[in-house]
Amino acid sequence: MRIQILLWLVTFVTLGLSGCETTGNPKDGGIFWSREKNDARLAEFSRQAMDVQAEAERMQEKSQQLDFQLRNTEEELAAIKARFQHLLTETARLREKLTALESEYRKKSTHKQRLQADYDDLTDKFQQMGDIVLRDPSESEPMVQRIEALNKSYQQAILLLLE
């Protein structure tokens, strides 16, 4: 009977041990260690490490590309800012010139109106002088001199307007 119990015990232990899982990682809690499973586990770790390394390299390359794009964009932005500043300066200069030209035009326009009024007045005076000369020829020489002086001053004023 002892032998029989011992046989039964050996049978149960053998069956129990044959049902135990082997492991490649002693931390998994398996009773038996397997070199094949350990090699497979290490190969998987190595593959994962290579995948992580490849991803890190891709990210590094992408980072370098983005840095290059950033530098180019910053250079383009600086050029655009410089051009914009130049245009603002040019616009201010042109605005000042336009204001000065408008002022000068108003002055010339006012001067032209005065000349036109003087011309109209002179035409009236010529008519009056013509009437006087026809009545008294001795008065004609001083009047001719005044007319020549007025003509000369009007010629100078017209030349100033044309400048």
QUIZI-V13117 format. One record per backbone hydrogen bond with DSSP energy under -1.0 kcal/mol. NH is the residue of the N-H (numbers start at 1). CO is the residue of the C=O. Records with the same first field share a line. If there is no record, write none. Layout:
NH = CO / CO
This chain:
5 = 1
6 = 2
7 = 3
8 = 4
9 = 5
10 = 6
11 = 7
12 = 8
13 = 9
14 = 10
15 = 11
16 = 12
17 = 13
18 = 14
19 = 15
23 = 32
28 = 25
34 = 23
38 = 34
39 = 35
40 = 36
41 = 37
42 = 38
43 = 39
44 = 40
45 = 41
46 = 42
47 = 43
48 = 44
49 = 45
50 = 46
51 = 47
52 = 48
53 = 49
54 = 50
55 = 51
56 = 52
57 = 53
58 = 54
59 = 55
60 = 56
61 = 57
62 = 58
63 = 59
64 = 60
65 = 61
66 = 62
67 = 63
68 = 64
69 = 65
70 = 66
71 = 67
72 = 68
73 = 69
74 = 70
75 = 71
76 = 72
77 = 73
78 = 74
79 = 75
80 = 76
81 = 77
82 = 78
83 = 79
84 = 80
85 = 81
86 = 82
87 = 83
88 = 84
89 = 85
90 = 86
91 = 87
92 = 88
93 = 89
94 = 90
95 = 91
96 = 92
97 = 93
98 = 94
99 = 95
100 = 96
101 = 97
102 = 98
103 = 99
104 = 100
105 = 101
106 = 102
107 = 103
108 = 104
109 = 105
110 = 106
111 = 107
112 = 108
113 = 109
114 = 110
115 = 111
116 = 112
117 = 113
118 = 114
119 = 115
120 = 116
121 = 117
122 = 118
123 = 119
124 = 120
125 = 121
126 = 122
127 = 123
128 = 124
129 = 125
130 = 126
131 = 127
132 = 128
133 = 129
134 = 130
135 = 131
136 = 132
139 = 136
140 = 137
143 = 139
144 = 140
145 = 141
146 = 142
147 = 143
148 = 144
149 = 145
150 = 146
151 = 147
152 = 148
153 = 149
154 = 150
155 = 151
156 = 152
157 = 153
158 = 154
159 = 155
160 = 156
161 = 157
162 = 158
